Amino acid sequence: MTQCRHILTGGRSRRPTAARPRRVPRPAFTLAEMVVVIAVILVLAALVAPAVRAVWSQRNISTAENTIRGVLMTTRPRAMQTGLGGEAGLFFMVDADGVQRIYTMERDPLAQNVFNILAERDFALPAPMRVVPRYAVDADTTNPADDHVTFNAAELANNVFPGTTGPGLNEAQRHRNFFTMVFNHQGQLRVWREVLIRDGDADGNGRGDRTGLGVGDWEGHPEVTKYNPLTGAAADIVDANGSRKTELNLVTDAAGAAINLPSVDGLLVYDDALFLEFSEPGDRRDYLLRAGAPFYVSRLSGAVVKGPAGENQ
């Protein structure tokens, strides 16, 4: 009998199988544990996020600074090539997407203060980085030595071009992100130069072909507002022979007045998104003065100086 069982099992003896231990189910996370884990994650994110944002902002500032330095260093030689009486420069503006762009421009040889936007590549700063004229955010209200007025709270916060800042003021050009920098044929910076921007309108849609800003034919509108925030003086657009200029596609405001923009020497590079987070006017001004990265251009040599050391160049 034993031999038969051995044959039936293929020569292998069957042994009784040991009983397997029962698996004890692993308890799941309790609601309290999950809340603690989520809270820890949120705390860590809150601690890390500002540092990451600061690093990213600093990277964007460096990119914006390199862009500005590059276009300044190429614009001055262009001005020096224009010949006697010639001028060239840069036009800083914000497009419909909220990106600050920089356009090269050159003075119209037949007009005294009209600059043509050149049909070549323009430059963009990485959003939300922008630049603002340094003089506009001075802590004091006036600076008679430079014959200009620091922006008031409403003007500094103005985010619409052109804006409305009250009756009797030169409203159109008092926007923190719209201004120019102009060099003469000797390579010298023309500070407080009065500049009218001309941008062609080939399709006649009332918008500049390059900038997208509103432009108008100037026939029948002989007077233009010149940039003088102290007096608000006005004068005719005339050519070199004293004849009145007409049919110029000049950047205008909704009322049809040409917008005259200042030429400046100092800039602050800053994060506009952080700027807009401050609701109090004083806090906004303090942020620009504290966090803005300064750039200056020497009025005589045209050298680009980074940092506060260039303020008195």
Secondary structure by P-SEA (a helix, b strand, c coil): caaaaaaaacccccccccbbbbbcccccccaaaaaaaaaaaaaaaaaaaaaaaaaaaaaaaaaaaaaaaaaaaaaaaaaaaccccbbbbbbbbcccccbbbbbbbbccccccccccccccbbbbcccccccccccccccccccccccccccccccccccccccccccccccccccccccccccccccccccccbbbbbbbbcccccccccccccccccccccccccccccccccccccccccccccccccccccccbbbbbbbbcbbbbbbcccccccccaaaaaaaaaacbbbbbbcccccccccccccccc
